[in-house]
Amino acid sequence: MTCKEVQALITAAVDGELDEKTMKEFFAALDKCEHCRAEYEAELQTKRLIRQKIKKIKAPQSLVDAITRQTIGKTDSSNAPFDAAVAVQADMAESQRQTLGSWKQALLEAIYVNPSAQSRSHTIFAAGLAISILAMLIFAGFVRQRQNAFDAEMQIEASAKSNIFDIASQMFREPQTPDIKSKDASVIANHIREIFGVPVVIPTVRMFHPSSARVGAFGNVNVGEVRFVHDKDPKTVVAVYIARESEALKNATIEEEIMRYISENGRNFYRKTCPSGSQVVVWKWGEMIYAATTNNAEVNLLAAISNPHWLN
């Protein structure tokens, strides 16, 4: 038996349809050809898996009875299978009609006082319907209110993150633990320089002296914070925030007009009063953006802050 003949008989062999003589010749050929034997074993394994996965489903007794009624005594009739199928379909349709009718009747009885007339609904049904509608309206209103509240919160948060004036005001109100305490501006300048890797100018504030410095953040951008204390009133404080222009603008925007103004000249300071009531002043020296604020509304930051390298 050739390989071609063997492969043509593989399916029949797996299904047990070969006679004894052909089966012996088939297995003798498999012993001589490894490729044919592999194909036979693969086919055999596939059929085994199919048999394991197939589930036998027992026909409903009603179906069996219907077929029996249509076929007993009519084995010679070619129309028996067709008649049995028609009978089964009729039984199923009748069952569906009965089920639908019972559901419809139950629904009408629940809704109407007189189901046949369908003229007046039950008081309980009407009350339940009204309560359901009212509950849906209340829920819809609640969702709208919550949505508006969430939108408002998101707008406030976005505004705080996008405005350098509000950010400076917020950072000033937060509790702070200084990295260093020193009255020496050069010591503070060295500390801030380590943060940015470039020299920075520590401003002078008239009638104030440096007291501390720390690393803060505009979002995820490092910012140096320098605090100044009033020479005569230690409770009056000025805070100056220093950040790289390129880094600060990633998390805090400055209006284009203001940015253009402070970039034209290092003496161009821009002051703004925040919604919190705090005054904040921004300016630009070199590649650094500065923002200053204070806890004393009587302090004129525009007049008090200057560059130590200016001659006048």
VOTIDO-324480 format. One record per residue (C-alpha): residue number from 1; residue in three letters; y, x, z. Coordinates in steps of 0.001 Angstrom, whole numbers, plus 500000, padded with zeros to 6 digits. Layout:
REM residues N
n,res,y,x,z
NUM,ALA,Y,X,Z;
...
This chain:
REM residues 312
n,res,y,x,z
1,MET,500000,500000,500000;
2,THR,503361,501461,498932;
3,CYS,506509,501601,501097;
4,LYS,508127,498962,498917;
5,GLU,505181,496600,499498;
6,VAL,505245,497325,503243;
7,GLN,508950,496539,503557;
8,ALA,508437,493277,501671;
9,LEU,505808,492230,504229;
10,ILE,507648,493269,507424;
11,THR,509088,489827,508190;
12,ALA,505774,488063,507510;
13,ALA,503955,490570,509709;
14,VAL,506368,490053,512573;
15,ASP,505966,486271,512267;
16,GLY,502127,486571,512194;
17,GLU,501793,485089,508723;
18,LEU,499547,487796,507160;
19,ASP,495783,487391,506850;
20,GLU,493512,489834,508656;
21,LYS,492816,492077,505643;
22,THR,496464,492383,504626;
23,MET,497444,493021,508253;
24,LYS,495009,495969,508484;
25,GLU,496361,497454,505262;
26,PHE,499905,496901,506536;
27,PHE,499342,498761,509818;
28,ALA,497470,501549,507992;
29,ALA,500516,502047,505799;
30,LEU,502811,502076,508881;
31,ASP,500753,504925,510357;
32,LYS,501466,506998,507247;
33,CYS,505243,506309,506993;
34,GLU,507574,506853,509927;
35,HIS,510494,505131,508162;
36,CYS,508503,501941,507500;
37,ARG,507217,501925,511072;
38,ALA,510787,502204,512403;
39,GLU,511934,499254,510297;
40,TYR,508984,497156,511479;
41,GLU,509670,497956,515151;
42,ALA,513353,497137,514722;
43,GLU,512509,493788,513145;
44,LEU,509989,493074,515880;
45,GLN,512511,493888,518623;
46,THR,515130,491661,517002;
47,LYS,512785,488698,516878;
48,ARG,511844,489219,520529;
49,LEU,515481,489190,521582;
50,ILE,516122,486018,519602;
51,ARG,513195,484266,521240;
52,GLN,514450,485294,524693;
53,LYS,517964,483980,524030;
54,ILE,516957,480656,522478;
55,LYS,516807,477856,525034;
56,LYS,514580,474861,524486;
57,ILE,516407,471572,524991;
58,LYS,514451,468453,525763;
59,ALA,515511,465433,523721;
60,PRO,516850,462461,525726;
61,GLN,514251,459755,526374;
62,SER,516489,457188,524656;
63,LEU,516334,459254,521465;
64,VAL,512544,459561,521721;
65,ASP,512167,455811,522285;
66,ALA,514427,454982,519362;
67,ILE,512496,457223,517007;
68,THR,509220,455842,518311;
69,ARG,510336,452248,517715;
70,GLN,511334,453055,514181;
71,THR,508254,455079,513285;
72,ILE,505272,453291,514953;
73,GLY,503306,451447,512312;
74,LYS,505570,452815,509556;
75,THR,504060,456255,508966;
76,ASP,503645,455471,505287;
77,SER,507284,454535,504810;
78,SER,509555,457239,503416;
79,ASN,512558,455538,505075;
80,ALA,511271,455914,508668;
81,PRO,513276,459077,509540;
82,PHE,516428,457550,508101;
83,ASP,515936,454285,510002;
84,ALA,515374,456210,513242;
85,ALA,518607,458141,512781;
86,VAL,520538,454938,512097;
87,ALA,519096,453373,515240;
88,VAL,520125,456362,517363;
89,GLN,523668,456275,515985;
90,ALA,523885,452558,516688;
91,ASP,522770,453078,520296;
92,MET,525348,455836,520791;
93,ALA,528143,453728,519305;
94,GLU,527255,450787,521516;
95,SER,527238,453017,524593;
96,GLN,530672,454395,523675;
97,ARG,532047,450885,523192;
98,GLN,530750,449798,526559;
99,THR,532220,452852,528300;
100,LEU,535586,452406,526590;
101,GLY,535608,448725,527441;
102,SER,534917,449358,531116;
103,TRP,537654,451993,531345;
104,LYS,540143,449746,529570;
105,GLN,539317,446837,531843;
106,ALA,539661,448997,534964;
107,LEU,543039,450286,533776;
108,LEU,544334,446793,533040;
109,GLU,543197,445554,536438;
110,ALA,545011,448453,538119;
111,ILE,548254,447795,536231;
112,TYR,548501,444015,535926;
113,VAL,548121,441136,538368;
114,ASN,546530,439112,535553;
115,PRO,544774,441583,533218;
116,SER,544178,439022,530472;
117,ALA,547798,437917,530292;
118,GLN,549274,441370,530975;
119,SER,552476,439681,532095;
120,ARG,553357,441153,535487;
121,SER,552419,444559,536934;
122,HIS,551062,445125,540436;
123,THR,553709,445902,543062;
124,ILE,551743,448960,544189;
125,PHE,551526,450282,540622;
126,ALA,555238,449696,539985;
127,ALA,556179,451407,543262;
128,GLY,553893,454352,542518;
129,LEU,555341,454716,539026;
130,ALA,558901,454634,540375;
131,ILE,558112,457238,543051;
132,SER,556494,459497,540448;
133,ILE,559522,459290,538153;
134,LEU,561885,459935,541071;
135,ALA,559819,462944,542169;
136,MET,559917,464375,538644;
137,LEU,563710,463967,538487;
138,ILE,564162,465626,541884;
139,PHE,561876,468489,540863;
140,ALA,563736,468964,537571;
141,GLY,567048,469106,539436;
142,PHE,565616,471593,541922;
143,VAL,564392,473816,539087;
144,ARG,567810,473728,537422;
145,GLN,569546,474609,540699;
146,ARG,567151,477482,541363;
147,GLN,567592,478700,537818;
148,ASN,571359,478646,538203;
149,ALA,571051,480488,541524;
150,PHE,568816,483125,539981;
151,ASP,571173,483489,537034;
152,ALA,574103,483928,539404;
153,GLU,572279,486553,541435;
154,MET,571289,488412,538275;
155,GLN,574878,488318,536996;
156,ILE,576215,489680,540296;
157,GLU,573605,492435,540321;
158,ALA,574274,493363,536694;
159,SER,578016,493371,537351;
160,ALA,577569,495659,540375;
161,LYS,575439,498067,538403;
162,SER,577735,498136,535397;
163,ASN,581073,498692,537151;
164,ILE,581846,502107,538644;
165,PHE,584599,500614,540816;
166,ASP,582259,498148,542518;
167,ILE,579536,500779,542874;
168,ALA,581892,503181,544644;
169,SER,583037,500392,546948;
170,GLN,579431,499435,547726;
171,MET,578311,503023,548386;
172,PHE,581223,503523,550766;
173,ARG,580108,500537,552881;
174,GLU,576500,501732,553127;
175,PRO,575401,503814,556153;
176,GLN,575368,507493,555274;
177,THR,573806,510582,556788;
178,PRO,575619,513732,555614;
179,ASP,573749,516744,554260;
180,ILE,576350,519095,555686;
181,LYS,579379,518817,557953;
182,SER,582233,521174,557205;
183,LYS,586010,521304,556970;
184,ASP,585786,524121,554434;
185,ALA,586234,522770,550886;
186,SER,584573,525864,549375;
187,VAL,581393,525268,551411;
188,ILE,581302,521671,550235;
189,ALA,582011,522752,546634;
190,ASN,579009,525125,546725;
191,HIS,576790,522349,548050;
192,ILE,577875,519922,545298;
193,ARG,577512,522664,542663;
194,GLU,573862,523063,543630;
195,ILE,573329,519408,542777;
196,PHE,574792,519560,539269;
197,GLY,574377,523227,538385;
198,VAL,578033,523499,537350;
199,PRO,581214,524312,539311;
200,VAL,583087,521292,540644;
201,VAL,586583,520865,541991;
202,ILE,586912,519379,545474;
203,PRO,590192,517456,545464;
204,THR,592799,517710,548168;
205,VAL,593860,514524,549954;
206,ARG,597267,514677,551581;
207,MET,597080,514256,555386;
208,PHE,593243,514338,555226;
209,HIS,590743,517169,555652;
210,PRO,587109,517429,554449;
211,SER,584483,516495,557026;
212,SER,581077,516119,555322;
213,ALA,579130,515952,552061;
214,ARG,575860,514441,550888;
215,VAL,573867,513563,547796;
216,GLY,574020,509886,546846;
217,ALA,573095,508044,543654;
218,PHE,574515,505793,540957;
219,GLY,571254,504005,540143;
220,ASN,568909,506933,539470;
221,VAL,571710,509423,538777;
222,ASN,572699,511972,541414;
223,VAL,576232,511777,542749;
224,GLY,577960,513974,545292;
225,GLU,579834,512216,548075;
226,VAL,582608,514038,549974;
227,ARG,584209,512387,552994;
228,PHE,587711,513157,554224;
229,VAL,589050,512231,557680;
230,HIS,592702,511543,558462;
231,ASP,594371,514359,560380;
232,LYS,595744,512024,563067;
233,ASP,593458,508979,562862;
234,PRO,589742,509949,562626;
235,LYS,588796,506336,561946;
236,THR,590630,506379,558629;
237,VAL,588310,507807,555983;
238,VAL,588516,508576,552272;
239,ALA,585315,509033,550260;
240,VAL,585243,510803,546892;
241,TYR,582225,510415,544565;
242,ILE,581527,513043,541905;
243,ALA,579103,512702,538982;
244,ARG,578583,514163,535532;
245,GLU,580260,511987,532922;
246,SER,577127,511889,530734;
247,GLU,574913,510939,533687;
248,ALA,577282,508500,535389;
249,LEU,577748,506419,532244;
250,LYS,573996,505803,532067;
251,ASN,574137,503569,535137;
252,ALA,577815,502783,535615;
253,THR,580151,501763,532824;
254,ILE,583890,502269,532645;
255,GLU,585968,500104,530348;
256,GLU,586729,501891,527103;
257,GLU,590464,501607,527673;
258,ILE,590218,503140,531146;
259,MET,587872,505892,529945;
260,ARG,590295,506798,527166;
261,TYR,593202,506866,529612;
262,ILE,591625,509139,532232;
263,SER,590256,511453,529505;
264,GLU,593694,512130,528022;
265,ASN,595000,513990,531063;
266,GLY,593599,515138,534389;
267,ARG,596648,513618,536083;
268,ASN,595844,510154,534772;
269,PHE,594397,508299,537773;
270,TYR,593421,504651,537400;
271,ARG,593431,502353,540433;
272,LYS,591692,499000,540739;
273,THR,591223,496542,543594;
274,CYS,587626,495318,543815;
275,PRO,586605,491734,544698;
276,SER,585702,493078,548154;
277,GLY,589359,494024,548641;
278,SER,588726,497775,548491;
279,GLN,590952,499934,546326;
280,VAL,589117,502408,544101;
281,VAL,590681,505168,542027;
282,VAL,588884,506923,539160;
283,TRP,589807,510053,537211;
284,LYS,588218,512819,535163;
285,TRP,588332,516581,535558;
286,GLY,586358,518514,532976;
287,GLU,582932,516997,532516;
288,MET,582962,515319,535920;
289,ILE,583945,511721,536760;
290,TYR,585532,511119,540178;
291,ALA,585864,507860,542121;
292,ALA,587663,507579,545474;
293,THR,588006,504759,547989;
294,THR,589112,504287,551583;
295,ASN,588705,501959,554547;
296,ASN,592471,501765,555110;
297,ALA,594383,499578,552655;
298,GLU,597661,501269,553646;
299,VAL,596548,504633,552222;
300,ASN,598020,505230,548749;
301,LEU,595204,507103,547023;
302,LEU,597246,507614,543840;
303,ALA,599857,509560,545773;
304,ALA,597460,511304,548179;
305,ILE,594860,512838,545825;
306,SER,595554,515962,543770;
307,ASN,593886,519002,542222;
308,PRO,594107,522138,544411;
309,HIS,594669,524248,541293;
310,TRP,597806,522379,540279;
311,LEU,600994,524257,540946;
312,ASN,603035,521125,541519;
